[in-house]
Amino acid sequence: MAKGLQQFVGHWQIVEMEAWDQEYVNMEVPGDFMFRKDGSGHFQFGLVQGEMDCRLENTAGNARIAFSWQGQEELNSASGRG
């Protein structure tokens, strides 16, 4: 298991996003992130989905996940960081 990531392993439902309303987030399936023990993961919201490579970061004493991803946005190839 990737060090420190075990506290995040599992499915996390998206309950709010800054750039999209909840109707878009849940358009095809309930929007979520899924983090695996090996530091990989998957997410889907609206018409965006991707596979992630995750790592743990600490910012001001708070743990968070940083990730790069590759996938699709409305059937077009897409990638980014989050």
PyMOL Python script that loads the backbone (N, CA, C, O; Angstrom):
from pymol import cmd

cmd.read_pdbstr("""\
ATOM      1  N   MET A   1       0.845  -1.175   0.000  1.00  0.00           N
ATOM      2  CA  MET A   1       0.000   0.000   0.000  1.00  0.00           C
ATOM      3  C   MET A   1       0.893   1.243   0.000  1.00  0.00           C
ATOM      4  O   MET A   1       1.861   1.323   0.757  1.00  0.00           O
ATOM      5  N   ALA A   2       0.563   2.194  -0.844  1.00  0.00           N
ATOM      6  CA  ALA A   2       1.319   3.435  -0.902  1.00  0.00           C
ATOM      7  C   ALA A   2       1.242   4.116   0.464  1.00  0.00           C
ATOM      8  O   ALA A   2       0.161   4.273   1.031  1.00  0.00           O
ATOM      9  N   LYS A   3       2.400   4.517   0.982  1.00  0.00           N
ATOM     10  CA  LYS A   3       2.493   5.068   2.331  1.00  0.00           C
ATOM     11  C   LYS A   3       1.544   6.253   2.537  1.00  0.00           C
ATOM     12  O   LYS A   3       1.542   7.207   1.759  1.00  0.00           O
ATOM     13  N   GLY A   4       0.748   6.174   3.587  1.00  0.00           N
ATOM     14  CA  GLY A   4      -0.141   7.262   3.963  1.00  0.00           C
ATOM     15  C   GLY A   4      -1.467   7.305   3.226  1.00  0.00           C
ATOM     16  O   GLY A   4      -2.403   7.957   3.688  1.00  0.00           O
ATOM     17  N   LEU A   5      -1.569   6.628   2.092  1.00  0.00           N
ATOM     18  CA  LEU A   5      -2.806   6.694   1.304  1.00  0.00           C
ATOM     19  C   LEU A   5      -3.937   5.843   1.873  1.00  0.00           C
ATOM     20  O   LEU A   5      -5.095   6.024   1.497  1.00  0.00           O
ATOM     21  N   GLN A   6      -3.612   4.912   2.779  1.00  0.00           N
ATOM     22  CA  GLN A   6      -4.635   3.989   3.276  1.00  0.00           C
ATOM     23  C   GLN A   6      -5.837   4.713   3.874  1.00  0.00           C
ATOM     24  O   GLN A   6      -6.946   4.179   3.842  1.00  0.00           O
ATOM     25  N   GLN A   7      -5.648   5.909   4.415  1.00  0.00           N
ATOM     26  CA  GLN A   7      -6.785   6.640   4.990  1.00  0.00           C
ATOM     27  C   GLN A   7      -7.786   7.103   3.930  1.00  0.00           C
ATOM     28  O   GLN A   7      -8.912   7.471   4.264  1.00  0.00           O
ATOM     29  N   PHE A   8      -7.385   7.088   2.656  1.00  0.00           N
ATOM     30  CA  PHE A   8      -8.250   7.540   1.571  1.00  0.00           C
ATOM     31  C   PHE A   8      -8.789   6.401   0.698  1.00  0.00           C
ATOM     32  O   PHE A   8      -9.637   6.641  -0.161  1.00  0.00           O
ATOM     33  N   VAL A   9      -8.319   5.180   0.898  1.00  0.00           N
ATOM     34  CA  VAL A   9      -8.710   4.054   0.056  1.00  0.00           C
ATOM     35  C   VAL A   9     -10.220   3.842   0.109  1.00  0.00           C
ATOM     36  O   VAL A   9     -10.826   3.839   1.181  1.00  0.00           O
ATOM     37  N   GLY A  10     -10.815   3.665  -1.077  1.00  0.00           N
ATOM     38  CA  GLY A  10     -12.246   3.418  -1.173  1.00  0.00           C
ATOM     39  C   GLY A  10     -12.915   4.430  -2.088  1.00  0.00           C
ATOM     40  O   GLY A  10     -12.254   5.205  -2.779  1.00  0.00           O
ATOM     41  N   HIS A  11     -14.248   4.405  -2.074  1.00  0.00           N
ATOM     42  CA  HIS A  11     -15.054   5.300  -2.913  1.00  0.00           C
ATOM     43  C   HIS A  11     -15.431   6.546  -2.131  1.00  0.00           C
ATOM     44  O   HIS A  11     -15.802   6.479  -0.959  1.00  0.00           O
ATOM     45  N   TRP A  12     -15.327   7.690  -2.808  1.00  0.00           N
ATOM     46  CA  TRP A  12     -15.696   8.980  -2.225  1.00  0.00           C
ATOM     47  C   TRP A  12     -16.669   9.655  -3.171  1.00  0.00           C
ATOM     48  O   TRP A  12     -16.324   9.930  -4.321  1.00  0.00           O
ATOM     49  N   GLN A  13     -17.866   9.924  -2.710  1.00  0.00           N
ATOM     50  CA  GLN A  13     -18.877  10.584  -3.524  1.00  0.00           C
ATOM     51  C   GLN A  13     -18.564  12.077  -3.626  1.00  0.00           C
ATOM     52  O   GLN A  13     -18.163  12.701  -2.644  1.00  0.00           O
ATOM     53  N   ILE A  14     -18.749  12.640  -4.807  1.00  0.00           N
ATOM     54  CA  ILE A  14     -18.560  14.080  -5.005  1.00  0.00           C
ATOM     55  C   ILE A  14     -19.851  14.775  -4.584  1.00  0.00           C
ATOM     56  O   ILE A  14     -20.904  14.545  -5.179  1.00  0.00           O
ATOM     57  N   VAL A  15     -19.774  15.615  -3.572  1.00  0.00           N
ATOM     58  CA  VAL A  15     -20.963  16.305  -3.074  1.00  0.00           C
ATOM     59  C   VAL A  15     -20.998  17.775  -3.485  1.00  0.00           C
ATOM     60  O   VAL A  15     -22.037  18.425  -3.370  1.00  0.00           O
ATOM     61  N   GLU A  16     -19.875  18.302  -3.963  1.00  0.00           N
ATOM     62  CA  GLU A  16     -19.843  19.687  -4.418  1.00  0.00           C
ATOM     63  C   GLU A  16     -18.588  19.913  -5.248  1.00  0.00           C
ATOM     64  O   GLU A  16     -17.511  19.416  -4.916  1.00  0.00           O
ATOM     65  N   MET A  17     -18.739  20.667  -6.329  1.00  0.00           N
ATOM     66  CA  MET A  17     -17.607  21.061  -7.159  1.00  0.00           C
ATOM     67  C   MET A  17     -17.732  22.545  -7.467  1.00  0.00           C
ATOM     68  O   MET A  17     -18.833  23.069  -7.634  1.00  0.00           O
ATOM     69  N   GLU A  18     -16.606  23.202  -7.537  1.00  0.00           N
ATOM     70  CA  GLU A  18     -16.587  24.634  -7.791  1.00  0.00           C
ATOM     71  C   GLU A  18     -17.052  24.989  -9.202  1.00  0.00           C
ATOM     72  O   GLU A  18     -17.782  25.961  -9.390  1.00  0.00           O
ATOM     73  N   ALA A  19     -16.631  24.207 -10.188  1.00  0.00           N
ATOM     74  CA  ALA A  19     -16.874  24.568 -11.592  1.00  0.00           C
ATOM     75  C   ALA A  19     -18.151  23.980 -12.191  1.00  0.00           C
ATOM     76  O   ALA A  19     -18.602  24.445 -13.238  1.00  0.00           O
ATOM     77  N   TRP A  20     -18.746  22.966 -11.551  1.00  0.00           N
ATOM     78  CA  TRP A  20     -19.931  22.317 -12.115  1.00  0.00           C
ATOM     79  C   TRP A  20     -21.000  22.175 -11.048  1.00  0.00           C
ATOM     80  O   TRP A  20     -20.696  22.000  -9.868  1.00  0.00           O
ATOM     81  N   ASP A  21     -22.263  22.252 -11.475  1.00  0.00           N
ATOM     82  CA  ASP A  21     -23.347  22.033 -10.521  1.00  0.00           C
ATOM     83  C   ASP A  21     -23.562  20.534 -10.322  1.00  0.00           C
ATOM     84  O   ASP A  21     -23.055  19.716 -11.089  1.00  0.00           O
ATOM     85  N   GLN A  22     -24.314  20.190  -9.292  1.00  0.00           N
ATOM     86  CA  GLN A  22     -24.500  18.781  -8.933  1.00  0.00           C
ATOM     87  C   GLN A  22     -25.251  18.005 -10.001  1.00  0.00           C
ATOM     88  O   GLN A  22     -25.029  16.803 -10.149  1.00  0.00           O
ATOM     89  N   GLU A  23     -26.118  18.644 -10.738  1.00  0.00           N
ATOM     90  CA  GLU A  23     -26.831  17.964 -11.819  1.00  0.00           C
ATOM     91  C   GLU A  23     -25.841  17.454 -12.864  1.00  0.00           C
ATOM     92  O   GLU A  23     -25.975  16.326 -13.339  1.00  0.00           O
ATOM     93  N   TYR A  24     -24.844  18.275 -13.231  1.00  0.00           N
ATOM     94  CA  TYR A  24     -23.823  17.830 -14.182  1.00  0.00           C
ATOM     95  C   TYR A  24     -22.946  16.749 -13.562  1.00  0.00           C
ATOM     96  O   TYR A  24     -22.656  15.740 -14.205  1.00  0.00           O
ATOM     97  N   VAL A  25     -22.527  16.951 -12.325  1.00  0.00           N
ATOM     98  CA  VAL A  25     -21.656  15.977 -11.650  1.00  0.00           C
ATOM     99  C   VAL A  25     -22.258  14.578 -11.699  1.00  0.00           C
ATOM    100  O   VAL A  25     -21.534  13.605 -11.907  1.00  0.00           O
ATOM    101  N   ASN A  26     -23.567  14.463 -11.513  1.00  0.00           N
ATOM    102  CA  ASN A  26     -24.249  13.167 -11.449  1.00  0.00           C
ATOM    103  C   ASN A  26     -24.965  12.801 -12.756  1.00  0.00           C
ATOM    104  O   ASN A  26     -25.871  11.968 -12.744  1.00  0.00           O
ATOM    105  N   MET A  27     -24.578  13.400 -13.860  1.00  0.00           N
ATOM    106  CA  MET A  27     -25.272  13.224 -15.130  1.00  0.00           C
ATOM    107  C   MET A  27     -25.399  11.763 -15.569  1.00  0.00           C
ATOM    108  O   MET A  27     -26.501  11.330 -15.907  1.00  0.00           O
ATOM    109  N   GLU A  28     -24.325  11.002 -15.576  1.00  0.00           N
ATOM    110  CA  GLU A  28     -24.368   9.600 -16.025  1.00  0.00           C
ATOM    111  C   GLU A  28     -24.416   8.626 -14.864  1.00  0.00           C
ATOM    112  O   GLU A  28     -25.160   7.646 -14.899  1.00  0.00           O
ATOM    113  N   VAL A  29     -23.644   8.886 -13.860  1.00  0.00           N
ATOM    114  CA  VAL A  29     -23.593   8.076 -12.634  1.00  0.00           C
ATOM    115  C   VAL A  29     -23.342   9.049 -11.487  1.00  0.00           C
ATOM    116  O   VAL A  29     -22.917  10.179 -11.724  1.00  0.00           O
ATOM    117  N   PRO A  30     -23.597   8.629 -10.247  1.00  0.00           N
ATOM    118  CA  PRO A  30     -23.221   9.519  -9.144  1.00  0.00           C
ATOM    119  C   PRO A  30     -21.710   9.802  -9.221  1.00  0.00           C
ATOM    120  O   PRO A  30     -20.903   8.872  -9.237  1.00  0.00           O
ATOM    121  N   GLY A  31     -21.341  11.066  -9.267  1.00  0.00           N
ATOM    122  CA  GLY A  31     -19.928  11.426  -9.385  1.00  0.00           C
ATOM    123  C   GLY A  31     -19.130  10.908  -8.205  1.00  0.00           C
ATOM    124  O   GLY A  31     -19.555  11.036  -7.056  1.00  0.00           O
ATOM    125  N   ASP A  32     -17.960  10.316  -8.488  1.00  0.00           N
ATOM    126  CA  ASP A  32     -17.132   9.812  -7.392  1.00  0.00           C
ATOM    127  C   ASP A  32     -15.670   9.686  -7.783  1.00  0.00           C
ATOM    128  O   ASP A  32     -15.301   9.715  -8.957  1.00  0.00           O
ATOM    129  N   PHE A  33     -14.858   9.546  -6.749  1.00  0.00           N
ATOM    130  CA  PHE A  33     -13.447   9.189  -6.856  1.00  0.00           C
ATOM    131  C   PHE A  33     -13.281   7.858  -6.162  1.00  0.00           C
ATOM    132  O   PHE A  33     -13.931   7.608  -5.147  1.00  0.00           O
ATOM    133  N   MET A  34     -12.419   6.991  -6.691  1.00  0.00           N
ATOM    134  CA  MET A  34     -12.117   5.724  -6.065  1.00  0.00           C
ATOM    135  C   MET A  34     -10.598   5.598  -5.991  1.00  0.00           C
ATOM    136  O   MET A  34      -9.910   5.628  -7.011  1.00  0.00           O
ATOM    137  N   PHE A  35     -10.093   5.458  -4.776  1.00  0.00           N
ATOM    138  CA  PHE A  35      -8.656   5.345  -4.546  1.00  0.00           C
ATOM    139  C   PHE A  35      -8.319   3.907  -4.159  1.00  0.00           C
ATOM    140  O   PHE A  35      -8.979   3.308  -3.309  1.00  0.00           O
ATOM    141  N   ARG A  36      -7.277   3.362  -4.800  1.00  0.00           N
ATOM    142  CA  ARG A  36      -6.849   1.989  -4.554  1.00  0.00           C
ATOM    143  C   ARG A  36      -5.624   1.963  -3.642  1.00  0.00           C
ATOM    144  O   ARG A  36      -4.918   2.962  -3.501  1.00  0.00           O
ATOM    145  N   LYS A  37      -5.385   0.815  -3.033  1.00  0.00           N
ATOM    146  CA  LYS A  37      -4.264   0.628  -2.122  1.00  0.00           C
ATOM    147  C   LYS A  37      -2.912   0.877  -2.770  1.00  0.00           C
ATOM    148  O   LYS A  37      -1.968   1.280  -2.091  1.00  0.00           O
ATOM    149  N   ASP A  38      -2.805   0.644  -4.073  1.00  0.00           N
ATOM    150  CA  ASP A  38      -1.513   0.768  -4.752  1.00  0.00           C
ATOM    151  C   ASP A  38      -1.187   2.194  -5.221  1.00  0.00           C
ATOM    152  O   ASP A  38      -0.176   2.405  -5.891  1.00  0.00           O
ATOM    153  N   GLY A  39      -2.042   3.180  -4.872  1.00  0.00           N
ATOM    154  CA  GLY A  39      -1.795   4.562  -5.272  1.00  0.00           C
ATOM    155  C   GLY A  39      -2.412   4.930  -6.607  1.00  0.00           C
ATOM    156  O   GLY A  39      -2.200   6.036  -7.104  1.00  0.00           O
ATOM    157  N   SER A  40      -3.163   4.028  -7.188  1.00  0.00           N
ATOM    158  CA  SER A  40      -3.889   4.341  -8.423  1.00  0.00           C
ATOM    159  C   SER A  40      -5.338   4.654  -8.056  1.00  0.00           C
ATOM    160  O   SER A  40      -5.731   4.521  -6.897  1.00  0.00           O
ATOM    161  N   GLY A  41      -6.120   5.065  -9.031  1.00  0.00           N
ATOM    162  CA  GLY A  41      -7.516   5.344  -8.759  1.00  0.00           C
ATOM    163  C   GLY A  41      -8.281   5.650 -10.024  1.00  0.00           C
ATOM    164  O   GLY A  41      -7.732   5.625 -11.126  1.00  0.00           O
ATOM    165  N   HIS A  42      -9.541   5.935  -9.852  1.00  0.00           N
ATOM    166  CA  HIS A  42     -10.449   6.216 -10.959  1.00  0.00           C
ATOM    167  C   HIS A  42     -11.440   7.273 -10.487  1.00  0.00           C
ATOM    168  O   HIS A  42     -11.786   7.326  -9.307  1.00  0.00           O
ATOM    169  N   PHE A  43     -11.897   8.116 -11.418  1.00  0.00           N
ATOM    170  CA  PHE A  43     -12.957   9.051 -11.091  1.00  0.00           C
ATOM    171  C   PHE A  43     -13.906   9.191 -12.266  1.00  0.00           C
ATOM    172  O   PHE A  43     -13.544   8.925 -13.413  1.00  0.00           O
ATOM    173  N   GLN A  44     -15.121   9.610 -11.964  1.00  0.00           N
ATOM    174  CA  GLN A  44     -16.089   9.948 -13.005  1.00  0.00           C
ATOM    175  C   GLN A  44     -17.044  10.982 -12.445  1.00  0.00           C
ATOM    176  O   GLN A  44     -17.547  10.853 -11.329  1.00  0.00           O
ATOM    177  N   PHE A  45     -17.283  12.006 -13.241  1.00  0.00           N
ATOM    178  CA  PHE A  45     -18.329  12.984 -12.960  1.00  0.00           C
ATOM    179  C   PHE A  45     -18.753  13.563 -14.294  1.00  0.00           C
ATOM    180  O   PHE A  45     -17.929  13.747 -15.189  1.00  0.00           O
ATOM    181  N   GLY A  46     -20.033  13.848 -14.427  1.00  0.00           N
ATOM    182  CA  GLY A  46     -20.538  14.369 -15.693  1.00  0.00           C
ATOM    183  C   GLY A  46     -20.083  13.498 -16.848  1.00  0.00           C
ATOM    184  O   GLY A  46     -20.278  12.283 -16.831  1.00  0.00           O
ATOM    185  N   LEU A  47     -19.479  14.114 -17.847  1.00  0.00           N
ATOM    186  CA  LEU A  47     -18.971  13.388 -19.017  1.00  0.00           C
ATOM    187  C   LEU A  47     -17.452  13.267 -18.986  1.00  0.00           C
ATOM    188  O   LEU A  47     -16.810  13.128 -20.027  1.00  0.00           O
ATOM    189  N   VAL A  48     -16.884  13.320 -17.782  1.00  0.00           N
ATOM    190  CA  VAL A  48     -15.443  13.226 -17.589  1.00  0.00           C
ATOM    191  C   VAL A  48     -15.145  11.978 -16.774  1.00  0.00           C
ATOM    192  O   VAL A  48     -15.782  11.727 -15.751  1.00  0.00           O
ATOM    193  N   GLN A  49     -14.165  11.193 -17.237  1.00  0.00           N
ATOM    194  CA  GLN A  49     -13.718  10.043 -16.463  1.00  0.00           C
ATOM    195  C   GLN A  49     -12.245   9.810 -16.712  1.00  0.00           C
ATOM    196  O   GLN A  49     -11.727  10.129 -17.783  1.00  0.00           O
ATOM    197  N   GLY A  50     -11.566   9.247 -15.713  1.00  0.00           N
ATOM    198  CA  GLY A  50     -10.145   9.018 -15.897  1.00  0.00           C
ATOM    199  C   GLY A  50      -9.549   8.089 -14.857  1.00  0.00           C
ATOM    200  O   GLY A  50     -10.143   7.799 -13.818  1.00  0.00           O
ATOM    201  N   GLU A  51      -8.357   7.640 -15.180  1.00  0.00           N
ATOM    202  CA  GLU A  51      -7.544   6.828 -14.286  1.00  0.00           C
ATOM    203  C   GLU A  51      -6.475   7.739 -13.684  1.00  0.00           C
ATOM    204  O   GLU A  51      -5.921   8.597 -14.371  1.00  0.00           O
ATOM    205  N   MET A  52      -6.190   7.545 -12.391  1.00  0.00           N
ATOM    206  CA  MET A  52      -5.284   8.435 -11.673  1.00  0.00           C
ATOM    207  C   MET A  52      -4.053   7.716 -11.142  1.00  0.00           C
ATOM    208  O   MET A  52      -4.080   6.523 -10.841  1.00  0.00           O
ATOM    209  N   ASP A  53      -2.979   8.478 -11.040  1.00  0.00           N
ATOM    210  CA  ASP A  53      -1.762   8.092 -10.332  1.00  0.00           C
ATOM    211  C   ASP A  53      -1.675   9.058  -9.153  1.00  0.00           C
ATOM    212  O   ASP A  53      -1.492  10.259  -9.350  1.00  0.00           O
ATOM    213  N   CYS A  54      -1.804   8.544  -7.936  1.00  0.00           N
ATOM    214  CA  CYS A  54      -1.979   9.395  -6.756  1.00  0.00           C
ATOM    215  C   CYS A  54      -0.763   9.364  -5.840  1.00  0.00           C
ATOM    216  O   CYS A  54      -0.007   8.394  -5.797  1.00  0.00           O
ATOM    217  N   ARG A  55      -0.604  10.467  -5.108  1.00  0.00           N
ATOM    218  CA  ARG A  55       0.406  10.529  -4.049  1.00  0.00           C
ATOM    219  C   ARG A  55      -0.133  11.418  -2.936  1.00  0.00           C
ATOM    220  O   ARG A  55      -0.990  12.273  -3.161  1.00  0.00           O
ATOM    221  N   LEU A  56       0.379  11.202  -1.749  1.00  0.00           N
ATOM    222  CA  LEU A  56      -0.059  11.962  -0.590  1.00  0.00           C
ATOM    223  C   LEU A  56       0.802  13.210  -0.438  1.00  0.00           C
ATOM    224  O   LEU A  56       2.024  13.146  -0.575  1.00  0.00           O
ATOM    225  N   GLU A  57       0.163  14.350  -0.154  1.00  0.00           N
ATOM    226  CA  GLU A  57       0.856  15.608   0.133  1.00  0.00           C
ATOM    227  C   GLU A  57       0.365  16.123   1.476  1.00  0.00           C
ATOM    228  O   GLU A  57      -0.768  15.855   1.877  1.00  0.00           O
ATOM    229  N   ASN A  58       1.215  16.857   2.162  1.00  0.00           N
ATOM    230  CA  ASN A  58       0.808  17.528   3.388  1.00  0.00           C
ATOM    231  C   ASN A  58       0.925  19.018   3.170  1.00  0.00           C
ATOM    232  O   ASN A  58       1.988  19.518   2.802  1.00  0.00           O
ATOM    233  N   THR A  59      -0.168  19.733   3.396  1.00  0.00           N
ATOM    234  CA  THR A  59      -0.207  21.178   3.247  1.00  0.00           C
ATOM    235  C   THR A  59      -0.698  21.760   4.558  1.00  0.00           C
ATOM    236  O   THR A  59      -1.822  21.496   4.984  1.00  0.00           O
ATOM    237  N   ALA A  60       0.137  22.541   5.184  1.00  0.00           N
ATOM    238  CA  ALA A  60      -0.211  23.161   6.473  1.00  0.00           C
ATOM    239  C   ALA A  60      -0.703  22.120   7.478  1.00  0.00           C
ATOM    240  O   ALA A  60      -1.642  22.370   8.234  1.00  0.00           O
ATOM    241  N   GLY A  61      -0.060  20.952   7.478  1.00  0.00           N
ATOM    242  CA  GLY A  61      -0.417  19.901   8.419  1.00  0.00           C
ATOM    243  C   GLY A  61      -1.628  19.077   8.045  1.00  0.00           C
ATOM    244  O   GLY A  61      -2.041  18.213   8.817  1.00  0.00           O
ATOM    245  N   ASN A  62      -2.215  19.321   6.872  1.00  0.00           N
ATOM    246  CA  ASN A  62      -3.382  18.566   6.414  1.00  0.00           C
ATOM    247  C   ASN A  62      -2.999  17.651   5.263  1.00  0.00           C
ATOM    248  O   ASN A  62      -2.377  18.085   4.294  1.00  0.00           O
ATOM    249  N   ALA A  63      -3.374  16.384   5.373  1.00  0.00           N
ATOM    250  CA  ALA A  63      -3.099  15.413   4.309  1.00  0.00           C
ATOM    251  C   ALA A  63      -4.093  15.599   3.178  1.00  0.00           C
ATOM    252  O   ALA A  63      -5.282  15.818   3.410  1.00  0.00           O
ATOM    253  N   ARG A  64      -3.592  15.510   1.940  1.00  0.00           N
ATOM    254  CA  ARG A  64      -4.462  15.546   0.771  1.00  0.00           C
ATOM    255  C   ARG A  64      -3.823  14.709  -0.318  1.00  0.00           C
ATOM    256  O   ARG A  64      -2.626  14.425  -0.282  1.00  0.00           O
ATOM    257  N   ILE A  65      -4.634  14.319  -1.283  1.00  0.00           N
ATOM    258  CA  ILE A  65      -4.134  13.534  -2.405  1.00  0.00           C
ATOM    259  C   ILE A  65      -3.913  14.452  -3.594  1.00  0.00           C
ATOM    260  O   ILE A  65      -4.776  15.254  -3.951  1.00  0.00           O
ATOM    261  N   ALA A  66      -2.749  14.319  -4.197  1.00  0.00           N
ATOM    262  CA  ALA A  66      -2.452  14.990  -5.466  1.00  0.00           C
ATOM    263  C   ALA A  66      -2.384  13.882  -6.516  1.00  0.00           C
ATOM    264  O   ALA A  66      -1.930  12.776  -6.224  1.00  0.00           O
ATOM    265  N   PHE A  67      -2.833  14.178  -7.733  1.00  0.00           N
ATOM    266  CA  PHE A  67      -2.841  13.125  -8.742  1.00  0.00           C
ATOM    267  C   PHE A  67      -2.671  13.691 -10.140  1.00  0.00           C
ATOM    268  O   PHE A  67      -2.985  14.851 -10.409  1.00  0.00           O
ATOM    269  N   SER A  68      -2.168  12.844 -11.017  1.00  0.00           N
ATOM    270  CA  SER A  68      -2.207  13.112 -12.451  1.00  0.00           C
ATOM    271  C   SER A  68      -3.208  12.108 -13.016  1.00  0.00           C
ATOM    272  O   SER A  68      -3.418  11.039 -12.442  1.00  0.00           O
ATOM    273  N   TRP A  69      -3.820  12.460 -14.141  1.00  0.00           N
ATOM    274  CA  TRP A  69      -4.835  11.563 -14.692  1.00  0.00           C
ATOM    275  C   TRP A  69      -4.838  11.594 -16.207  1.00  0.00           C
ATOM    276  O   TRP A  69      -4.401  12.554 -16.841  1.00  0.00           O
ATOM    277  N   GLN A  70      -5.349  10.505 -16.762  1.00  0.00           N
ATOM    278  CA  GLN A  70      -5.591  10.383 -18.197  1.00  0.00           C
ATOM    279  C   GLN A  70      -6.945   9.733 -18.365  1.00  0.00           C
ATOM    280  O   GLN A  70      -7.302   8.814 -17.628  1.00  0.00           O
ATOM    281  N   GLY A  71      -7.710  10.222 -19.357  1.00  0.00           N
ATOM    282  CA  GLY A  71      -9.026   9.653 -19.581  1.00  0.00           C
ATOM    283  C   GLY A  71      -9.740  10.332 -20.721  1.00  0.00           C
ATOM    284  O   GLY A  71      -9.148  10.624 -21.760  1.00  0.00           O
ATOM    285  N   GLN A  72     -11.030  10.585 -20.516  1.00  0.00           N
ATOM    286  CA  GLN A  72     -11.873  11.165 -21.560  1.00  0.00           C
ATOM    287  C   GLN A  72     -12.753  12.275 -21.000  1.00  0.00           C
ATOM    288  O   GLN A  72     -13.181  12.241 -19.846  1.00  0.00           O
ATOM    289  N   GLU A  73     -13.003  13.250 -21.850  1.00  0.00           N
ATOM    290  CA  GLU A  73     -13.988  14.284 -21.565  1.00  0.00           C
ATOM    291  C   GLU A  73     -14.860  14.411 -22.807  1.00  0.00           C
ATOM    292  O   GLU A  73     -14.399  14.859 -23.856  1.00  0.00           O
ATOM    293  N   GLU A  74     -16.123  14.014 -22.679  1.00  0.00           N
ATOM    294  CA  GLU A  74     -17.050  13.984 -23.807  1.00  0.00           C
ATOM    295  C   GLU A  74     -16.458  13.258 -25.023  1.00  0.00           C
ATOM    296  O   GLU A  74     -16.519  13.760 -26.145  1.00  0.00           O
ATOM    297  N   LEU A  75     -15.888  12.079 -24.784  1.00  0.00           N
ATOM    298  CA  LEU A  75     -15.309  11.181 -25.792  1.00  0.00           C
ATOM    299  C   LEU A  75     -13.999  11.675 -26.385  1.00  0.00           C
ATOM    300  O   LEU A  75     -13.467  11.029 -27.288  1.00  0.00           O
ATOM    301  N   ASN A  76     -13.458  12.788 -25.919  1.00  0.00           N
ATOM    302  CA  ASN A  76     -12.151  13.265 -26.372  1.00  0.00           C
ATOM    303  C   ASN A  76     -11.111  12.897 -25.328  1.00  0.00           C
ATOM    304  O   ASN A  76     -11.397  12.922 -24.132  1.00  0.00           O
ATOM    305  N   SER A  77      -9.907  12.556 -25.769  1.00  0.00           N
ATOM    306  CA  SER A  77      -8.820  12.277 -24.841  1.00  0.00           C
ATOM    307  C   SER A  77      -8.544  13.505 -24.001  1.00  0.00           C
ATOM    308  O   SER A  77      -8.558  14.631 -24.499  1.00  0.00           O
ATOM    309  N   ALA A  78      -8.291  13.276 -22.707  1.00  0.00           N
ATOM    310  CA  ALA A  78      -8.031  14.370 -21.793  1.00  0.00           C
ATOM    311  C   ALA A  78      -7.045  13.894 -20.718  1.00  0.00           C
ATOM    312  O   ALA A  78      -6.925  12.696 -20.460  1.00  0.00           O
ATOM    313  N   SER A  79      -6.354  14.833 -20.109  1.00  0.00           N
ATOM    314  CA  SER A  79      -5.447  14.531 -19.010  1.00  0.00           C
ATOM    315  C   SER A  79      -5.264  15.790 -18.194  1.00  0.00           C
ATOM    316  O   SER A  79      -5.625  16.886 -18.622  1.00  0.00           O
ATOM    317  N   GLY A  80      -4.699  15.617 -17.014  1.00  0.00           N
ATOM    318  CA  GLY A  80      -4.480  16.773 -16.175  1.00  0.00           C
ATOM    319  C   GLY A  80      -3.950  16.385 -14.816  1.00  0.00           C
ATOM    320  O   GLY A  80      -3.498  15.262 -14.595  1.00  0.00           O
ATOM    321  N   ARG A  81      -4.015  17.351 -13.901  1.00  0.00           N
ATOM    322  CA  ARG A  81      -3.578  17.156 -12.531  1.00  0.00           C
ATOM    323  C   ARG A  81      -4.666  17.676 -11.589  1.00  0.00           C
ATOM    324  O   ARG A  81      -5.448  18.562 -11.933  1.00  0.00           O
ATOM    325  N   GLY A  82      -4.684  17.113 -10.435  1.00  0.00           N
ATOM    326  CA  GLY A  82      -5.670  17.562  -9.452  1.00  0.00           C
ATOM    327  C   GLY A  82      -5.172  17.395  -8.044  1.00  0.00           C
ATOM    328  O   GLY A  82      -5.883  17.727  -7.095  1.00  0.00           O
TER     329      GLY A  82
END
""", "prot")
cmd.dss("prot")
cmd.show_as("cartoon", "prot")
cmd.util.cbc("prot")
cmd.orient("prot")
